[in-house]
Amino acid sequence: MEGEWKTPFITPDWDQTLIYLSPASIFVCRCYQRAKTQLQSMLLMNLEARPVVFEDIGRQVLATGHRKRPSYFIDAISKVKKDDIVRVAKKMLRSPPSVAARGGINKLQSWENIQAGLLHHEGKIPGNRGRLSLFR
């Protein structure tokens, strides 16, 4: 229904795709290469449909003034190093989370409660008696 409030949540895979950072900046992720391969595959599969290709060309030309071939992005993904991911993750984790809402916001949790839910190991938001969780 339009305007009906839906409880926000983070996908169940979130806890499996988190990047763990130690103080020594050790990157731990068993699925690093698999994630890169999956991203490359998704890119190529999305470009199999002609309308998607036209949309991609249009967006690239509007955004950058020219089109880059899929091979450019495949190579760029291949060149991503673990240190790049650690650097970006640290930068993102240092900044406070952003909150966006659509529809009625009368049931939207406070920023402090959302942040506490993100820090909780089960994603539980304080004061909800276990009814609301950021992770499903």
Secondary structure as UniProt FT lines:
FT   TURN            2..3
FT   TURN            12..13
FT   HELIX           14..17
FT   STRAND          20..21
FT   TURN            23..24
FT   STRAND          27..28
FT   TURN            30..31
FT   HELIX           32..46
FT   TURN            47..48
FT   HELIX           50..64
FT   HELIX           70..78
FT   HELIX           82..94
FT   TURN            106..107
FT   HELIX           111..119
FT   TURN            121..122
FT   TURN            126..127
FT   TURN            129..130
//
